[in-house]
Amino acid sequence: MKNLNNKVVVITGAGSGIGRSLAIKMHESGALLALNDFNDKTLEETVNIIDNVNKTYCEVFDVSKKKDFDQFAKNVIKHFGKVDVIINNAGITIGSFSAIETTIEDYEKVVGINMWGMIYGTLAFLPELRKQKESSVVNISSVWGLLGSPYQSAYSVSKFGIRGFSEALAAEELCNNSGVVVTSIHPGGVKTNIVRNIEGKKLSEEQLKKLDVHFPTTANQTADKIINAIKKKRTKVIIGKDAKFMYRLTRFSQRLTMSFIVNWAKKMMKIEK
C-alpha cells in the first residue's frame, strides 16, 4: 500500500500518544480517518489538531465493549463506504504488582481493552477489508509481547495475546490469498501518556522524569515506523533500540534474558516506590 491518499484508516486510542501521532501523520498523507478514544476531551484535541472535519469521523467508546465496536464499524462503513486500514492501538496498563497481587478485575480490564478490543476491532472490519485489493490490519503489541515483564503479568498476557492472534491471522490471510496484510507491532519504551495514566497508581513528576530515561522512542518515531510497515506490507515490526536488544537477547540466551529482565525490573520498582 504505497499510497495512503484517500484510504480510509481506522485508529483506536487516537486521543494521545502513538494513536494521535498516527492520526496526524495519516491525515498528512491524505488518508480519511475514523478515530476512536475512550476520553472525549483528548479525542477532541486530536480532531482539532487535524482540523479537517470532512476527512474525519470519530466516536467515543470503550473498545472492550463488542456491541459498541460492531456499531462503530457499521457507522464507519456507512460514512465512508469502505475501509482500508484498521490500527488497533487502544491500550492501558496498571501499576507494578506481582501476578498474585494483581486482582482478577485488573486482569479482566487490561485484557479486555488491550486484547479483546484488538480482536473485536479486527473481526468487525475484516469482512470489509477483504473486499479491497490491498488492505491492512495493524495490531499494537509490545516488547512485552516478545518476553514477559515482571510485575506486569496482566499487560504481558494481553500483549502476547495480540501477537499470537496477529501471527495466526496473518498466516490465514496468506492461506486465503486475500489482500489483507496483518502486522504485529512491538515497540519498546515509547514516550506517551500510558505511564501517566497507569490504572491504580499516581506517579510524581520526579518519578516520571526518572522513568522517562527508559522510554527512548517518541510517539512520532513509532508512528513513522508503523506507517512504513503498512506501506512495505511487513507482518512483524520491532521498534526501538531497547526492544531490538531484548528481542535479540531472547534468541541468544534465555538465562541472560532472565538476568537482564530481573535487574531491569528491580530498577523500575525502586523508581516507582
N, C-alpha and C positions, 0 to 999 in steps of 0.2 A: 504494500500500500504506500507507494511513493508520494502520492499527492493526497493531502488531507482536506483540500478545498471542497467545501460543500458536503463533507462527510458528516454524518450525524454521530456524535460522540457522547456517550452517557458516562458521567463520572459521579460516583458516590463519595461522600465525605469531602465535598468541594468547598466547604466553608473555611478551611485553613490548610496550612502545611502543603504536603505533596498535592492534594486534591486541588487546592487553589492555584498552585503553580501550573498544574496540568491544564486547568480550565483557561487560564490566561494565555498560555503558550499554544493551546489548541485553537483558541479564538484568533490569535495572531497568524495561525496557519490557514485560516479561512473556514474552520470547522463550524458546524451548527451544534450547539451544546444543549444537553439535557442534564441538569445538575440536581444533586440531592445533598442535603445535610440534615442532621437532627436539630441543629442550632439555627433558628431562623435569622438571628441577627448577623452571625458570621457569614451565612449564605447570602444574605442581602448585601453584605460588604463585598463579597466576590462579584456578585452581579453588577454592583455599582462600579467596580474597577473595570470590568469588561465593557460596560456602558454601551451595550447593543441589544436592546430588547428584542428586536426582530430575529436575532440569531440565537436567542437563549430561552430555554424553558426550564423552570425549576419547581421542585416540590420539597416540602419539609416533612420528613417521616423517619421512623426508626426502621433501618434495614433488616432488623431481626424479625420483623412482622411480615410474614409471607403475603398475606392478603393485601397489605399496603404496597408491597413491592410489585405484585402482579398488576395492581391497578395503575401504578406508575408506568409500567411497561406499556399497558394499553393506551394510556394517555400520551406517552411519547410517540408511539406509532401513529396515533390519530393526529397529533400535532405536526409531525414531520413527514409521515408517510413511509418511513423506513428507519433502520438503524444500521450503522456500520461498525461501531466500536463500543464495547462496554468495558469500563475500567472499574473494577470492584476495589475501591480504595478505603472505604469507611472502616475505622478500627479504633479500639480502645485498649488500654492496659490498666492494671491495678497496681497498688503498691507492692513492694517486695515482701512476699510472705512465703513461708515454706509450703510444700504441697499439702501437708496436713492442716496447716493453719488457714489455708485458703478455703473459704466457705463454698458449699455447693452452689449457693446463689451467685457467688462471684464467678465460679466456673461457667455456670449457665449463661450469665450475662456476657462474659468475654467471648465464649464460643458462639453464643447467639448472634452477636454483632459481627465478629471477625469472620467466622467460618460459615455459619448458616446464612448470614447476609450475603456472602460471596456466592453460595450455592443458589439461593433464591434469585439473585441478580442474573447469574449465568443462565439458569434454566428459563427464567422469564423472557429473556431476549434471544435465546439460542435459535428458536424456530425462525425468527425474522432475520437473524444474522446469516442463516443458511441460505436465504433467498438471494444474497449478494454473491457476486463472482469472487470477491475477496472481502473478508471481514476479520474482526479481531476481538478476542476475549482476553483481557489483561487482569490478572488477579495478584494483588499486592500481598505477598507473604513477608518474609523477613529472613535475616541471617539466623534467627531463632526458629526458622522452618528448615534449617540445614543441620543444626545441632541444638540440643536442649539447653535452656538457660536456667541455672539455679535460682530459686525464689521467684520464678516466673512460669510456673508449670501451666497455669491456665492459658497464658499468652502463647507459650510454646506449643501446647496442644492445638490451639486454633491455627497457628501458622504452619505447623506440619500438616494439618488437615487441608489447608489451602493448597499447599504444594502437592499433596497426594491426589486431590481432586483434579487439579490443573494438569498434572502429568498424565493421569488416566484419560481425561477428556481430550488432551492434545493427541494422544495415540488413536483414540476413537475417531476423531475427525479426519485423521490421515487414513484410517481404515475405510472410512466412508467416502473418501475423495471429495470432501466438501471444501469450500474455500475459507473455512474458519480456522484461523491460527490462534492457538491458546498459549498464552505466555504467563509463566510464573516469575514474579519479580521478588528478588531477595536483597533488600537494602540492609546496610549495616546501620550505624548510628546516624540519624538524619536530624538536623536542627528543625524541629516542628513543635507544635503545642502539645504533643501527646504526653510529654513528661509533665508539663504544667497542668494538664488535665487528668492526671492519674486519679483513678477511682479510689476513694477511701483514704487518700493521703495528700496533704498540702505541704509542698516543699518551700523552704525560704529562698529568697533571691540569692543568698550566698551559696546554698546547696545547688541551685540551678546553674550558677556560674561554674561551680566545680564539675558538675555533670556535663556541662557544655563541651568540655575538652574531649569527652568521649563520644561526641557526635560530630565527626569531622566533615560530613557531607551536607550540603544545603538542599533545601526542597527544590530549588530551581535546577540544580545539577541532576538531582534524581529524576525530575520531570523530563529533562532533556534526554536522559538515558532511556526512559520508558518510551518516549516518542520515537527515538531512534530504533528501539527494539520492534515497535509496531511497523515501522517502515521497512525494516530488514527481515520481518517475519521470524523473529527469534522465539524459541519456546522457553528458554530459561535465561535470566539475566541476574548477575550478582553485582551489586552496586556499592562502591566504596572500598577503599584500601583495607579497612578493618574487616569487612565481610569477606573480601577475597582472601585475606590472610587466614582467617579462621576456616574458610572452606578448604583451602589447600592443606591446612593442618589436619583436618579431619580425614583427608585422603592419605596423609603421610603416616600418622601415628595416633591411635586412639588414646594411648597413655599420655602423650604430650598434650593432646587436646584437652583431656580432663584436667590436667595440671594447670594449664593456661586458664581454663574456664573457672576453676576454683579460685585461683588468685585474683582473677578479674572480678568475680562475684564478691569477694571479701572487700575489695577496694570500693565497689559500689555501695555495699552495705554500710561502710564507715561514713561515706558521704551522706547517705540518707538518714543516719541516726541523728 
